Amino acid sequence: MLIKQVLFVFIGGGVGACLRFLLTIILPNSSYTFPWATFIANMLGCLLIGLISGWLIKSELIRSDLSLLLLTGFCGGFTTFSTFSHESYTLFKTNQYTQLFLYNASSIFFGVLLVGIGYLMSKN
């Protein structure tokens, strides 16, 4: 049972990480300006985790292998707190205080907002 669960997380995480990597190729992502690729990946991940969580709860699948695949695996692999933190530190270290404030404040505000919107969208 545990091996199967780990496999679901592994597959979902791999797919999520690959999609995040592709997003960094498509979008500019410099730590010395606004880190758009990480911001967009994290915001999409927030919307998705709200949508998926709401749908899984409504479908009574929140404690299923599908939850491990989509929430823990995919959303965990697609979003990245460590990159967000590193980019924030780089902005701080290079005295880009306005960009640092905008990045951190907008990430938190819009992240929470998008999780809520995702939940609301999944109720329809």
Residue pairs with C-beta under 8 A, 6 or more apart in sequence:
4 65
5 65
5 68
8 65
8 66
8 68
8 69
8 73
9 68
9 69
9 72
9 73
9 76
10 73
11 69
11 73
12 68
12 69
12 70
12 72
12 73
12 74
12 75
12 76
12 77
13 72
13 73
13 74
13 76
13 77
14 73
14 77
15 73
15 74
15 77
16 73
16 74
16 75
16 76
16 77
16 78
16 79
17 77
17 78
19 78
20 37
20 41
20 77
20 78
20 79
20 80
23 37
23 40
23 41
24 37
24 38
24 41
26 37
27 36
27 37
27 40
28 36
28 37
29 35
29 36
29 37
29 38
31 86
31 87
31 90
31 91
32 90
32 91
32 94
32 96
33 96
33 99
34 99
34 102
34 103
35 83
35 84
35 87
35 103
38 80
38 83
38 84
38 87
39 103
39 106
39 107
41 78
41 79
41 80
42 79
42 80
42 84
42 107
42 111
43 107
43 110
43 111
43 114
44 78
45 75
45 78
45 79
46 79
46 110
46 111
46 112
46 114
46 115
46 118
47 114
47 115
47 117
47 118
48 74
48 75
48 78
48 118
49 71
49 75
49 79
49 115
49 118
50 114
50 115
50 116
50 117
50 118
50 119
50 120
50 121
50 122
51 118
51 119
51 121
51 122
52 70
52 71
52 75
52 118
52 122
53 62
53 71
53 118
53 119
53 122
54 118
54 119
54 120
54 121
54 122
54 123
55 122
56 62
56 64
56 66
56 67
56 70
56 71
57 122
58 122
58 123
61 67
84 107
87 103
88 100
88 103
88 104
91 97
91 99
91 100
91 103
92 100
